[in-house]
Amino acid sequence: MQYKMVSLFSGAGGLDLGFVQTGRYKILFANDKLETSLRTYSINIGLKLSECFNNEDVEAEKNTALVCDIENVSFNQLKGEGIDVIVGGPPCQDFSVLRGQNRKGIEVKRGRLYAHFVRALVSLQPKLFVFENVPGLMSANQGLAFRNS
């Protein structure tokens, strides 16, 4: 049996490749904002590379690695696919304790991107998810991002 996966904030696919190499997971859709990273992802994972333009709203399509800001991605077309797993690592720089007192967390756009991972969870209702981030997510902004998830 192969489990169906969606990957968000995919980068070049380091997290996802381990799943794929087991032979038990098939990634149906991947997303990242950086074209160079997702080009590598597309080659390594075998998804068709596509991109949105001018911040247009776009549907997540099966068998596609989409270069696009996650804010513009709708997951409606994947709802009937029976997604088993969602994986991803939203940007963590604004939550990292290494930034000391300069942690902005959800006060800045990049720090609020984790909410789109949550939006995908609500929309697709997977059996499980892997959310890779930093422990500072629980403490930045008095833990507001963690409590709101």
Secondary structure, DSSP 8 states (H G I E B T S, - for coil): --EEEEEES-TTSHHHHHHHHTTSEEEEEEEES-HHHHHHHIIIII-EEEE--TT--EE--TTEEEES-GGGEE-GGGGGG---EEEE----TTT-GGGGGG--GGGSTGGGTHHHHHHHHHHH--SEEEE---GGGGTGGGGHHHHH-
